[in-house]
C-alpha cells in the first residue's frame, strides 16, 4: 500500500496502520487481491459474450442480405 503513494504522510499512516493491525492487513490484502482478480475475470467473460452477440447479429444481417435488421 505504501508503494502506491510515496509521500511522508501516506508512508507514516501506512506504517502506523501496520503496527496497530499486525498480520490482519496482510490477510485483507490477500483476499482483496483474490476478489479483484475474480471481478476482472468475470468482466472479461462478459466482454467476450457481448462481442459474440454483436458478431452474430452482423453475420445474420449479411446472410439475410439486409432483410433482418440489427
PDB file of N, CA, C, O and CB in Angstrom:
ATOM      1  N   UNK A   1       0.824  -1.189   0.000  1.00  0.00           N
ATOM      2  CA  UNK A   1       0.000   0.000   0.000  1.00  0.00           C
ATOM      3  C   UNK A   1       0.865   1.248   0.000  1.00  0.00           C
ATOM      4  O   UNK A   1       0.518   2.239  -0.641  1.00  0.00           O
ATOM      5  CB  UNK A   1      -0.936   0.001   1.198  1.00  0.00           C
ATOM      6  N   UNK A   2       1.962   1.214   0.693  1.00  0.00           N
ATOM      7  CA  UNK A   2       2.804   2.406   0.759  1.00  0.00           C
ATOM      8  C   UNK A   2       3.577   2.628  -0.528  1.00  0.00           C
ATOM      9  O   UNK A   2       4.107   3.719  -0.739  1.00  0.00           O
ATOM     10  CB  UNK A   2       3.768   2.300   1.919  1.00  0.00           C
ATOM     11  N   UNK A   3       3.656   1.623  -1.400  1.00  0.00           N
ATOM     12  CA  UNK A   3       4.347   1.787  -2.678  1.00  0.00           C
ATOM     13  C   UNK A   3       3.527   2.685  -3.604  1.00  0.00           C
ATOM     14  O   UNK A   3       4.097   3.409  -4.420  1.00  0.00           O
ATOM     15  CB  UNK A   3       4.603   0.410  -3.344  1.00  0.00           C
ATOM     16  N   UNK A   4       2.207   2.650  -3.490  1.00  0.00           N
ATOM     17  CA  UNK A   4       1.345   3.420  -4.386  1.00  0.00           C
ATOM     18  C   UNK A   4       1.549   4.924  -4.223  1.00  0.00           C
ATOM     19  O   UNK A   4       1.601   5.643  -5.221  1.00  0.00           O
ATOM     20  CB  UNK A   4      -0.114   3.068  -4.137  1.00  0.00           C
ATOM     21  N   UNK A   5       1.662   5.403  -3.029  1.00  0.00           N
ATOM     22  CA  UNK A   5       1.838   6.834  -2.768  1.00  0.00           C
ATOM     23  C   UNK A   5       3.025   7.005  -1.823  1.00  0.00           C
ATOM     24  O   UNK A   5       2.923   6.717  -0.631  1.00  0.00           O
ATOM     25  CB  UNK A   5       0.534   7.470  -2.157  1.00  0.00           C
ATOM     26  N   UNK A   6       4.140   7.469  -2.356  1.00  0.00           N
ATOM     27  CA  UNK A   6       5.337   7.595  -1.528  1.00  0.00           C
ATOM     28  C   UNK A   6       5.551   9.041  -1.077  1.00  0.00           C
ATOM     29  O   UNK A   6       6.546   9.670  -1.436  1.00  0.00           O
ATOM     30  CB  UNK A   6       6.566   7.095  -2.293  1.00  0.00           C
ATOM     31  N   UNK A   7       4.632   9.547  -0.308  1.00  0.00           N
ATOM     32  CA  UNK A   7       4.888  10.826   0.334  1.00  0.00           C
ATOM     33  C   UNK A   7       4.901  10.586   1.842  1.00  0.00           C
ATOM     34  O   UNK A   7       4.387   9.565   2.300  1.00  0.00           O
ATOM     35  CB  UNK A   7       3.811  11.903  -0.072  1.00  0.00           C
ATOM     36  N   UNK A   8       5.466  11.485   2.610  1.00  0.00           N
ATOM     37  CA  UNK A   8       5.658  11.237   4.047  1.00  0.00           C
ATOM     38  C   UNK A   8       4.380  10.955   4.826  1.00  0.00           C
ATOM     39  O   UNK A   8       4.383  10.117   5.727  1.00  0.00           O
ATOM     40  CB  UNK A   8       6.334  12.406   4.658  1.00  0.00           C
ATOM     41  N   UNK A   9       3.281  11.645   4.492  1.00  0.00           N
ATOM     42  CA  UNK A   9       2.042  11.413   5.258  1.00  0.00           C
ATOM     43  C   UNK A   9       1.497  10.018   5.024  1.00  0.00           C
ATOM     44  O   UNK A   9       1.126   9.329   5.974  1.00  0.00           O
ATOM     45  CB  UNK A   9       0.980  12.448   4.887  1.00  0.00           C
ATOM     46  N   UNK A  10       1.443   9.591   3.760  1.00  0.00           N
ATOM     47  CA  UNK A  10       0.903   8.260   3.470  1.00  0.00           C
ATOM     48  C   UNK A  10       1.804   7.161   4.011  1.00  0.00           C
ATOM     49  O   UNK A  10       1.313   6.167   4.547  1.00  0.00           O
ATOM     50  CB  UNK A  10       0.715   8.080   1.968  1.00  0.00           C
ATOM     51  N   UNK A  11       3.108   7.325   3.878  1.00  0.00           N
ATOM     52  CA  UNK A  11       4.037   6.317   4.378  1.00  0.00           C
ATOM     53  C   UNK A  11       3.918   6.177   5.891  1.00  0.00           C
ATOM     54  O   UNK A  11       3.903   5.062   6.412  1.00  0.00           O
ATOM     55  CB  UNK A  11       5.477   6.673   3.989  1.00  0.00           C
ATOM     56  N   UNK A  12       3.833   7.294   6.596  1.00  0.00           N
ATOM     57  CA  UNK A  12       3.696   7.256   8.051  1.00  0.00           C
ATOM     58  C   UNK A  12       2.364   6.619   8.455  1.00  0.00           C
ATOM     59  O   UNK A  12       2.318   5.819   9.390  1.00  0.00           O
ATOM     60  CB  UNK A  12       3.807   8.675   8.637  1.00  0.00           C
ATOM     61  N   UNK A  13       1.285   6.970   7.755  1.00  0.00           N
ATOM     62  CA  UNK A  13      -0.019   6.372   8.057  1.00  0.00           C
ATOM     63  C   UNK A  13      -0.039   4.871   7.803  1.00  0.00           C
ATOM     64  O   UNK A  13      -0.630   4.111   8.571  1.00  0.00           O
ATOM     65  CB  UNK A  13      -1.101   7.040   7.231  1.00  0.00           C
ATOM     66  N   UNK A  14       0.612   4.448   6.719  1.00  0.00           N
ATOM     67  CA  UNK A  14       0.672   3.017   6.416  1.00  0.00           C
ATOM     68  C   UNK A  14       1.473   2.254   7.468  1.00  0.00           C
ATOM     69  O   UNK A  14       1.091   1.158   7.877  1.00  0.00           O
ATOM     70  CB  UNK A  14       1.286   2.794   5.035  1.00  0.00           C
ATOM     71  N   UNK A  15       2.574   2.838   7.895  1.00  0.00           N
ATOM     72  CA  UNK A  15       3.388   2.181   8.919  1.00  0.00           C
ATOM     73  C   UNK A  15       2.643   2.098  10.252  1.00  0.00           C
ATOM     74  O   UNK A  15       2.728   1.084  10.944  1.00  0.00           O
ATOM     75  CB  UNK A  15       4.714   2.930   9.105  1.00  0.00           C
ATOM     76  N   UNK A  16       1.918   3.149  10.613  1.00  0.00           N
ATOM     77  CA  UNK A  16       1.157   3.125  11.869  1.00  0.00           C
ATOM     78  C   UNK A  16       0.011   2.115  11.787  1.00  0.00           C
ATOM     79  O   UNK A  16      -0.251   1.396  12.751  1.00  0.00           O
ATOM     80  CB  UNK A  16       0.603   4.533  12.195  1.00  0.00           C
ATOM     81  N   UNK A  17      -0.669   2.057  10.647  1.00  0.00           N
ATOM     82  CA  UNK A  17      -1.755   1.087  10.490  1.00  0.00           C
ATOM     83  C   UNK A  17      -1.210  -0.337  10.565  1.00  0.00           C
ATOM     84  O   UNK A  17      -1.839  -1.215  11.156  1.00  0.00           O
ATOM     85  CB  UNK A  17      -2.493   1.308   9.151  1.00  0.00           C
ATOM     86  N   UNK A  18      -0.042  -0.564   9.967  1.00  0.00           N
ATOM     87  CA  UNK A  18       0.563  -1.894  10.030  1.00  0.00           C
ATOM     88  C   UNK A  18       0.997  -2.263  11.435  1.00  0.00           C
ATOM     89  O   UNK A  18       0.888  -3.421  11.838  1.00  0.00           O
ATOM     90  CB  UNK A  18       1.747  -1.970   9.100  1.00  0.00           C
ATOM     91  N   UNK A  19       1.487  -1.286  12.183  1.00  0.00           N
ATOM     92  CA  UNK A  19       1.906  -1.560  13.555  1.00  0.00           C
ATOM     93  C   UNK A  19       0.717  -1.889  14.444  1.00  0.00           C
ATOM     94  O   UNK A  19       0.831  -2.725  15.340  1.00  0.00           O
ATOM     95  CB  UNK A  19       2.666  -0.371  14.124  1.00  0.00           C
ATOM     96  N   UNK A  20      -0.419  -1.246  14.214  1.00  0.00           N
ATOM     97  CA  UNK A  20      -1.604  -1.478  15.046  1.00  0.00           C
ATOM     98  C   UNK A  20      -2.299  -2.779  14.651  1.00  0.00           C
ATOM     99  O   UNK A  20      -2.666  -3.570  15.520  1.00  0.00           O
ATOM    100  CB  UNK A  20      -2.585  -0.296  14.927  1.00  0.00           C
ATOM    101  N   UNK A  21      -2.485  -3.012  13.337  1.00  0.00           N
ATOM    102  CA  UNK A  21      -3.275  -4.145  12.883  1.00  0.00           C
ATOM    103  C   UNK A  21      -2.477  -5.442  12.798  1.00  0.00           C
ATOM    104  O   UNK A  21      -3.056  -6.524  12.881  1.00  0.00           O
ATOM    105  CB  UNK A  21      -3.869  -3.838  11.546  1.00  0.00           C
ATOM    106  N   UNK A  22      -1.183  -5.353  12.637  1.00  0.00           N
ATOM    107  CA  UNK A  22      -0.362  -6.560  12.561  1.00  0.00           C
ATOM    108  C   UNK A  22      -0.599  -7.320  11.264  1.00  0.00           C
ATOM    109  O   UNK A  22      -0.655  -6.737  10.181  1.00  0.00           O
ATOM    110  CB  UNK A  22      -0.646  -7.465  13.749  1.00  0.00           C
ATOM    111  N   UNK A  23      -0.737  -8.647  11.401  1.00  0.00           N
ATOM    112  CA  UNK A  23      -0.896  -9.510  10.220  1.00  0.00           C
ATOM    113  C   UNK A  23      -2.289  -9.450   9.609  1.00  0.00           C
ATOM    114  O   UNK A  23      -2.501  -9.995   8.526  1.00  0.00           O
ATOM    115  CB  UNK A  23      -0.580 -10.935  10.586  1.00  0.00           C
ATOM    116  N   UNK A  24      -3.230  -8.815  10.263  1.00  0.00           N
ATOM    117  CA  UNK A  24      -4.596  -8.738   9.750  1.00  0.00           C
ATOM    118  C   UNK A  24      -4.644  -8.032   8.395  1.00  0.00           C
ATOM    119  O   UNK A  24      -5.402  -8.434   7.512  1.00  0.00           O
ATOM    120  CB  UNK A  24      -5.497  -8.011  10.752  1.00  0.00           C
ATOM    121  N   UNK A  25      -3.843  -6.990   8.229  1.00  0.00           N
ATOM    122  CA  UNK A  25      -3.823  -6.269   6.959  1.00  0.00           C
ATOM    123  C   UNK A  25      -3.293  -7.140   5.826  1.00  0.00           C
ATOM    124  O   UNK A  25      -3.724  -6.990   4.683  1.00  0.00           O
ATOM    125  CB  UNK A  25      -2.977  -5.010   7.082  1.00  0.00           C
ATOM    126  N   UNK A  26      -2.372  -8.042   6.120  1.00  0.00           N
ATOM    127  CA  UNK A  26      -1.857  -8.940   5.074  1.00  0.00           C
ATOM    128  C   UNK A  26      -2.942  -9.885   4.578  1.00  0.00           C
ATOM    129  O   UNK A  26      -3.052 -10.137   3.378  1.00  0.00           O
ATOM    130  CB  UNK A  26      -0.661  -9.749   5.600  1.00  0.00           C
ATOM    131  N   UNK A  27      -3.746 -10.411   5.506  1.00  0.00           N
ATOM    132  CA  UNK A  27      -4.844 -11.289   5.088  1.00  0.00           C
ATOM    133  C   UNK A  27      -5.888 -10.509   4.303  1.00  0.00           C
ATOM    134  O   UNK A  27      -6.447 -11.018   3.331  1.00  0.00           O
ATOM    135  CB  UNK A  27      -5.496 -11.962   6.309  1.00  0.00           C
ATOM    136  N   UNK A  28      -6.152  -9.273   4.720  1.00  0.00           N
ATOM    137  CA  UNK A  28      -7.091  -8.421   3.998  1.00  0.00           C
ATOM    138  C   UNK A  28      -6.580  -8.139   2.584  1.00  0.00           C
ATOM    139  O   UNK A  28      -7.355  -8.171   1.628  1.00  0.00           O
ATOM    140  CB  UNK A  28      -7.316  -7.102   4.761  1.00  0.00           C
ATOM    141  N   UNK A  29      -5.291  -7.864   2.447  1.00  0.00           N
ATOM    142  CA  UNK A  29      -4.690  -7.617   1.141  1.00  0.00           C
ATOM    143  C   UNK A  29      -4.776  -8.855   0.256  1.00  0.00           C
ATOM    144  O   UNK A  29      -5.043  -8.748  -0.941  1.00  0.00           O
ATOM    145  CB  UNK A  29      -3.233  -7.183   1.299  1.00  0.00           C
ATOM    146  N   UNK A  30      -4.551 -10.030   0.841  1.00  0.00           N
ATOM    147  CA  UNK A  30      -4.651 -11.287   0.086  1.00  0.00           C
ATOM    148  C   UNK A  30      -6.071 -11.496  -0.442  1.00  0.00           C
ATOM    149  O   UNK A  30      -6.252 -11.813  -1.618  1.00  0.00           O
ATOM    150  CB  UNK A  30      -4.235 -12.482   0.970  1.00  0.00           C
ATOM    151  N   UNK A  31      -7.070 -11.322   0.407  1.00  0.00           N
ATOM    152  CA  UNK A  31      -8.462 -11.511  -0.015  1.00  0.00           C
ATOM    153  C   UNK A  31      -8.909 -10.434  -1.002  1.00  0.00           C
ATOM    154  O   UNK A  31      -9.654 -10.724  -1.937  1.00  0.00           O
ATOM    155  CB  UNK A  31      -9.384 -11.511   1.202  1.00  0.00           C
ATOM    156  N   UNK A  32      -8.463  -9.202  -0.803  1.00  0.00           N
ATOM    157  CA  UNK A  32      -8.824  -8.138  -1.733  1.00  0.00           C
ATOM    158  C   UNK A  32      -8.223  -8.381  -3.112  1.00  0.00           C
ATOM    159  O   UNK A  32      -8.865  -8.105  -4.126  1.00  0.00           O
ATOM    160  CB  UNK A  32      -8.366  -6.786  -1.194  1.00  0.00           C
ATOM    161  N   UNK A  33      -6.995  -8.897  -3.156  1.00  0.00           N
ATOM    162  CA  UNK A  33      -6.370  -9.227  -4.440  1.00  0.00           C
ATOM    163  C   UNK A  33      -7.122 -10.351  -5.130  1.00  0.00           C
ATOM    164  O   UNK A  33      -7.361 -10.292  -6.336  1.00  0.00           O
ATOM    165  CB  UNK A  33      -4.900  -9.621  -4.242  1.00  0.00           C
ATOM    166  N   UNK A  34      -7.500 -11.383  -4.369  1.00  0.00           N
ATOM    167  CA  UNK A  34      -8.242 -12.510  -4.952  1.00  0.00           C
ATOM    168  C   UNK A  34      -9.608 -12.050  -5.479  1.00  0.00           C
ATOM    169  O   UNK A  34     -10.018 -12.460  -6.565  1.00  0.00           O
ATOM    170  CB  UNK A  34      -8.428 -13.634  -3.901  1.00  0.00           C
ATOM    171  N   UNK A  35     -10.300 -11.216  -4.732  1.00  0.00           N
ATOM    172  CA  UNK A  35     -11.600 -10.716  -5.180  1.00  0.00           C
ATOM    173  C   UNK A  35     -11.448  -9.820  -6.416  1.00  0.00           C
ATOM    174  O   UNK A  35     -12.278  -9.871  -7.324  1.00  0.00           O
ATOM    175  CB  UNK A  35     -12.295  -9.940  -4.045  1.00  0.00           C
ATOM    176  N   UNK A  36     -10.398  -9.007  -6.451  1.00  0.00           N
ATOM    177  CA  UNK A  36     -10.150  -8.159  -7.615  1.00  0.00           C
ATOM    178  C   UNK A  36      -9.895  -8.984  -8.869  1.00  0.00           C
ATOM    179  O   UNK A  36     -10.380  -8.649  -9.950  1.00  0.00           O
ATOM    180  CB  UNK A  36      -8.968  -7.239  -7.353  1.00  0.00           C
ATOM    181  N   UNK A  37      -9.133 -10.059  -8.722  1.00  0.00           N
ATOM    182  CA  UNK A  37      -8.884 -10.945  -9.868  1.00  0.00           C
ATOM    183  C   UNK A  37     -10.170 -11.618 -10.334  1.00  0.00           C
ATOM    184  O   UNK A  37     -10.389 -11.773 -11.536  1.00  0.00           O
ATOM    185  CB  UNK A  37      -7.838 -12.010  -9.504  1.00  0.00           C
ATOM    186  N   UNK A  38     -11.016 -12.016  -9.396  1.00  0.00           N
ATOM    187  CA  UNK A  38     -12.290 -12.638  -9.752  1.00  0.00           C
ATOM    188  C   UNK A  38     -13.191 -11.664 -10.510  1.00  0.00           C
ATOM    189  O   UNK A  38     -13.808 -12.034 -11.508  1.00  0.00           O
ATOM    190  CB  UNK A  38     -13.003 -13.143  -8.495  1.00  0.00           C
ATOM    191  N   UNK A  39     -13.265 -10.428 -10.038  1.00  0.00           N
ATOM    192  CA  UNK A  39     -14.092  -9.419 -10.714  1.00  0.00           C
ATOM    193  C   UNK A  39     -13.562  -9.136 -12.116  1.00  0.00           C
ATOM    194  O   UNK A  39     -14.346  -8.980 -13.052  1.00  0.00           O
ATOM    195  CB  UNK A  39     -14.135  -8.115  -9.892  1.00  0.00           C
ATOM    196  N   UNK A  40     -12.236  -9.069 -12.270  1.00  0.00           N
ATOM    197  CA  UNK A  40     -11.648  -8.847 -13.588  1.00  0.00           C
ATOM    198  C   UNK A  40     -11.933 -10.017 -14.528  1.00  0.00           C
ATOM    199  O   UNK A  40     -12.202  -9.815 -15.712  1.00  0.00           O
ATOM    200  CB  UNK A  40     -10.139  -8.629 -13.465  1.00  0.00           C
ATOM    201  N   UNK A  41     -11.875 -11.237 -14.001  1.00  0.00           N
ATOM    202  CA  UNK A  41     -12.178 -12.414 -14.814  1.00  0.00           C
ATOM    203  C   UNK A  41     -13.628 -12.398 -15.285  1.00  0.00           C
ATOM    204  O   UNK A  41     -13.906 -12.678 -16.451  1.00  0.00           O
ATOM    205  CB  UNK A  41     -11.896 -13.694 -14.024  1.00  0.00           C
ATOM    206  N   UNK A  42     -14.553 -12.071 -14.382  1.00  0.00           N
ATOM    207  CA  UNK A  42     -15.962 -12.012 -14.755  1.00  0.00           C
ATOM    208  C   UNK A  42     -16.238 -10.894 -15.764  1.00  0.00           C
ATOM    209  O   UNK A  42     -17.059 -11.062 -16.666  1.00  0.00           O
ATOM    210  CB  UNK A  42     -16.822 -11.814 -13.514  1.00  0.00           C
ATOM    211  N   UNK A  43     -15.560  -9.762 -15.615  1.00  0.00           N
ATOM    212  CA  UNK A  43     -15.735  -8.662 -16.572  1.00  0.00           C
ATOM    213  C   UNK A  43     -15.207  -9.056 -17.947  1.00  0.00           C
ATOM    214  O   UNK A  43     -15.789  -8.682 -18.965  1.00  0.00           O
ATOM    215  CB  UNK A  43     -15.020  -7.389 -16.075  1.00  0.00           C
ATOM    216  N   UNK A  44     -14.118  -9.801 -17.984  1.00  0.00           N
ATOM    217  CA  UNK A  44     -13.553 -10.256 -19.255  1.00  0.00           C
ATOM    218  C   UNK A  44     -14.507 -11.232 -19.938  1.00  0.00           C
ATOM    219  O   UNK A  44     -14.704 -11.160 -21.151  1.00  0.00           O
ATOM    220  CB  UNK A  44     -12.174 -10.918 -19.033  1.00  0.00           C
ATOM    221  N   UNK A  45     -15.097 -12.142 -19.168  1.00  0.00           N
ATOM    222  CA  UNK A  45     -16.029 -13.104 -19.755  1.00  0.00           C
ATOM    223  C   UNK A  45     -17.269 -12.410 -20.302  1.00  0.00           C
ATOM    224  O   UNK A  45     -17.760 -12.776 -21.371  1.00  0.00           O
ATOM    225  CB  UNK A  45     -16.431 -14.153 -18.719  1.00  0.00           C
ATOM    226  N   UNK A  46     -17.789 -11.403 -19.577  1.00  0.00           N
ATOM    227  CA  UNK A  46     -18.958 -10.651 -20.056  1.00  0.00           C
ATOM    228  C   UNK A  46     -18.632  -9.892 -21.319  1.00  0.00           C
ATOM    229  O   UNK A  46     -19.458  -9.817 -22.229  1.00  0.00           O
ATOM    230  CB  UNK A  46     -19.456  -9.682 -18.986  1.00  0.00           C
ATOM    231  N   UNK A  47     -17.417  -9.316 -21.392  1.00  0.00           N
ATOM    232  CA  UNK A  47     -16.985  -8.600 -22.587  1.00  0.00           C
ATOM    233  C   UNK A  47     -16.905  -9.519 -23.792  1.00  0.00           C
ATOM    234  O   UNK A  47     -17.241  -9.116 -24.906  1.00  0.00           O
ATOM    235  CB  UNK A  47     -15.641  -7.944 -22.350  1.00  0.00           C
ATOM    236  N   UNK A  48     -16.458 -10.762 -23.577  1.00  0.00           N
ATOM    237  CA  UNK A  48     -16.376 -11.723 -24.677  1.00  0.00           C
ATOM    238  C   UNK A  48     -17.776 -12.099 -25.154  1.00  0.00           C
ATOM    239  O   UNK A  48     -17.975 -12.300 -26.352  1.00  0.00           O
ATOM    240  CB  UNK A  48     -15.597 -12.985 -24.244  1.00  0.00           C
ATOM    241  N   UNK A  49     -18.739 -12.200 -24.260  1.00  0.00           N
ATOM    242  CA  UNK A  49     -20.113 -12.534 -24.652  1.00  0.00           C
ATOM    243  C   UNK A  49     -20.733 -11.432 -25.496  1.00  0.00           C
ATOM    244  O   UNK A  49     -21.442 -11.714 -26.462  1.00  0.00           O
ATOM    245  CB  UNK A  49     -20.974 -12.786 -23.414  1.00  0.00           C
ATOM    246  N   UNK A  50     -20.474 -10.182 -25.142  1.00  0.00           N
ATOM    247  CA  UNK A  50     -21.030  -9.056 -25.893  1.00  0.00           C
ATOM    248  C   UNK A  50     -20.506  -9.060 -27.326  1.00  0.00           C
ATOM    249  O   UNK A  50     -21.262  -8.808 -28.264  1.00  0.00           O
ATOM    250  CB  UNK A  50     -20.688  -7.721 -25.202  1.00  0.00           C
ATOM    251  N   UNK A  51     -19.228  -9.341 -27.496  1.00  0.00           N
ATOM    252  CA  UNK A  51     -18.645  -9.394 -28.839  1.00  0.00           C
ATOM    253  C   UNK A  51     -19.271 -10.512 -29.667  1.00  0.00           C
ATOM    254  O   UNK A  51     -19.496 -10.336 -30.865  1.00  0.00           O
ATOM    255  CB  UNK A  51     -17.127  -9.591 -28.755  1.00  0.00           C
ATOM    256  N   UNK A  52     -19.554 -11.650 -29.052  1.00  0.00           N
ATOM    257  CA  UNK A  52     -20.175 -12.756 -29.779  1.00  0.00           C
ATOM    258  C   UNK A  52     -21.590 -12.404 -30.229  1.00  0.00           C
ATOM    259  O   UNK A  52     -21.990 -12.747 -31.341  1.00  0.00           O
ATOM    260  CB  UNK A  52     -20.203 -14.011 -28.908  1.00  0.00           C
ATOM    261  N   UNK A  53     -22.339 -11.730 -29.384  1.00  0.00           N
ATOM    262  CA  UNK A  53     -23.709 -11.346 -29.734  1.00  0.00           C
ATOM    263  C   UNK A  53     -23.713 -10.343 -30.884  1.00  0.00           C
ATOM    264  O   UNK A  53     -24.487 -10.481 -31.831  1.00  0.00           O
ATOM    265  CB  UNK A  53     -24.432 -10.754 -28.511  1.00  0.00           C
ATOM    266  N   UNK A  54     -22.855  -9.343 -30.801  1.00  0.00           N
ATOM    267  CA  UNK A  54     -22.796  -8.341 -31.870  1.00  0.00           C
ATOM    268  C   UNK A  54     -22.308  -8.969 -33.173  1.00  0.00           C
ATOM    269  O   UNK A  54     -22.837  -8.667 -34.243  1.00  0.00           O
ATOM    270  CB  UNK A  54     -21.874  -7.173 -31.467  1.00  0.00           C
ATOM    271  N   UNK A  55     -21.310  -9.835 -33.088  1.00  0.00           N
ATOM    272  CA  UNK A  55     -20.813 -10.518 -34.282  1.00  0.00           C
ATOM    273  C   UNK A  55     -21.872 -11.398 -34.920  1.00  0.00           C
ATOM    274  O   UNK A  55     -21.983 -11.452 -36.145  1.00  0.00           O
ATOM    275  CB  UNK A  55     -19.600 -11.352 -33.938  1.00  0.00           C
ATOM    276  N   UNK A  56     -22.651 -12.089 -34.098  1.00  0.00           N
ATOM    277  CA  UNK A  56     -23.731 -12.932 -34.634  1.00  0.00           C
ATOM    278  C   UNK A  56     -24.799 -12.083 -35.319  1.00  0.00           C
ATOM    279  O   UNK A  56     -25.311 -12.471 -36.369  1.00  0.00           O
ATOM    280  CB  UNK A  56     -24.368 -13.774 -33.510  1.00  0.00           C
ATOM    281  N   UNK A  57     -25.142 -10.931 -34.744  1.00  0.00           N
ATOM    282  CA  UNK A  57     -26.146 -10.048 -35.347  1.00  0.00           C
ATOM    283  C   UNK A  57     -25.667  -9.531 -36.703  1.00  0.00           C
ATOM    284  O   UNK A  57     -26.449  -9.467 -37.651  1.00  0.00           O
ATOM    285  CB  UNK A  57     -26.459  -8.864 -34.409  1.00  0.00           C
ATOM    286  N   UNK A  58     -24.407  -9.168 -36.801  1.00  0.00           N
ATOM    287  CA  UNK A  58     -23.873  -8.683 -38.076  1.00  0.00           C
ATOM    288  C   UNK A  58     -23.861  -9.806 -39.105  1.00  0.00           C
ATOM    289  O   UNK A  58     -24.191  -9.582 -40.269  1.00  0.00           O
ATOM    290  CB  UNK A  58     -22.452  -8.111 -37.892  1.00  0.00           C
ATOM    291  N   UNK A  59     -23.486 -11.007 -38.691  1.00  0.00           N
ATOM    292  CA  UNK A  59     -23.466 -12.148 -39.611  1.00  0.00           C
ATOM    293  C   UNK A  59     -24.866 -12.483 -40.118  1.00  0.00           C
ATOM    294  O   UNK A  59     -25.034 -12.798 -41.297  1.00  0.00           O
ATOM    295  CB  UNK A  59     -22.855 -13.373 -38.924  1.00  0.00           C
ATOM    296  N   UNK A  60     -25.869 -12.420 -39.250  1.00  0.00           N
ATOM    297  CA  UNK A  60     -27.247 -12.702 -39.674  1.00  0.00           C
ATOM    298  C   UNK A  60     -27.722 -11.644 -40.666  1.00  0.00           C
ATOM    299  O   UNK A  60     -28.410 -11.963 -41.635  1.00  0.00           O
ATOM    300  CB  UNK A  60     -28.197 -12.756 -38.451  1.00  0.00           C
ATOM    301  N   UNK A  61     -27.356 -10.388 -40.424  1.00  0.00           N
ATOM    302  CA  UNK A  61     -27.748  -9.328 -41.362  1.00  0.00           C
ATOM    303  C   UNK A  61     -27.094  -9.540 -42.728  1.00  0.00           C
ATOM    304  O   UNK A  61     -27.738  -9.357 -43.761  1.00  0.00           O
ATOM    305  CB  UNK A  61     -27.365  -7.941 -40.801  1.00  0.00           C
ATOM    306  N   UNK A  62     -25.827  -9.923 -42.733  1.00  0.00           N
ATOM    307  CA  UNK A  62     -25.133 -10.162 -44.013  1.00  0.00           C
ATOM    308  C   UNK A  62     -25.727 -11.360 -44.726  1.00  0.00           C
ATOM    309  O   UNK A  62     -25.949 -11.314 -45.936  1.00  0.00           O
ATOM    310  CB  UNK A  62     -23.622 -10.381 -43.786  1.00  0.00           C
ATOM    311  N   UNK A  63     -25.987 -12.433 -43.990  1.00  0.00           N
ATOM    312  CA  UNK A  63     -26.519 -13.650 -44.618  1.00  0.00           C
ATOM    313  C   UNK A  63     -27.965 -13.464 -45.118  1.00  0.00           C
ATOM    314  O   UNK A  63     -28.376 -14.100 -46.088  1.00  0.00           O
ATOM    315  CB  UNK A  63     -26.462 -14.817 -43.622  1.00  0.00           C
ATOM    316  N   UNK A  64     -28.727 -12.590 -44.448  1.00  0.00           N
ATOM    317  CA  UNK A  64     -30.114 -12.371 -44.885  1.00  0.00           C
ATOM    318  C   UNK A  64     -30.207 -11.232 -45.914  1.00  0.00           C
ATOM    319  O   UNK A  64     -31.302 -10.842 -46.317  1.00  0.00           O
ATOM    320  CB  UNK A  64     -31.011 -12.053 -43.668  1.00  0.00           C
ATOM    321  N   UNK A  65     -29.051 -10.707 -46.332  1.00  0.00           N
ATOM    322  CA  UNK A  65     -28.972  -9.636 -47.329  1.00  0.00           C
ATOM    323  C   UNK A  65     -29.762  -8.390 -46.898  1.00  0.00           C
ATOM    324  O   UNK A  65     -30.346  -7.703 -47.736  1.00  0.00           O
ATOM    325  CB  UNK A  65     -29.494 -10.140 -48.679  1.00  0.00           C
ATOM    326  N   UNK A  66     -29.777  -8.105 -45.598  1.00  0.00           N
ATOM    327  CA  UNK A  66     -30.387  -6.895 -45.101  1.00  0.00           C
ATOM    328  C   UNK A  66     -31.871  -6.994 -44.803  1.00  0.00           C
ATOM    329  O   UNK A  66     -32.472  -6.001 -44.391  1.00  0.00           O
ATOM    330  CB  UNK A  66     -30.170  -5.832 -46.062  1.00  0.00           C
ATOM    331  N   UNK A  67     -32.495  -8.175 -44.999  1.00  0.00           N
ATOM    332  CA  UNK A  67     -33.937  -8.317 -44.687  1.00  0.00           C
ATOM    333  C   UNK A  67     -34.209  -8.284 -43.199  1.00  0.00           C
ATOM    334  O   UNK A  67     -35.262  -7.819 -42.765  1.00  0.00           O
ATOM    335  CB  UNK A  67     -34.480  -9.615 -45.265  1.00  0.00           C
ATOM    336  N   UNK A  68     -33.270  -8.772 -42.422  1.00  0.00           N
ATOM    337  CA  UNK A  68     -33.420  -8.744 -40.958  1.00  0.00           C
ATOM    338  C   UNK A  68     -32.585  -7.582 -40.422  1.00  0.00           C
ATOM    339  O   UNK A  68     -31.387  -7.507 -40.695  1.00  0.00           O
ATOM    340  CB  UNK A  68     -32.973 -10.115 -40.300  1.00  0.00           C
ATOM    341  N   UNK A  69     -33.191  -6.693 -39.681  1.00  0.00           N
ATOM    342  CA  UNK A  69     -32.475  -5.537 -39.136  1.00  0.00           C
ATOM    343  C   UNK A  69     -31.661  -5.955 -37.923  1.00  0.00           C
ATOM    344  O   UNK A  69     -31.961  -6.951 -37.264  1.00  0.00           O
ATOM    345  CB  UNK A  69     -33.460  -4.406 -38.759  1.00  0.00           C
ATOM    346  N   UNK A  70     -30.644  -5.189 -37.648  1.00  0.00           N
ATOM    347  CA  UNK A  70     -29.844  -5.460 -36.451  1.00  0.00           C
ATOM    348  C   UNK A  70     -30.656  -5.153 -35.216  1.00  0.00           C
ATOM    349  O   UNK A  70     -30.166  -5.314 -34.098  1.00  0.00           O
ATOM    350  CB  UNK A  70     -28.541  -4.637 -36.455  1.00  0.00           C
TER     351      UNK A  70
END
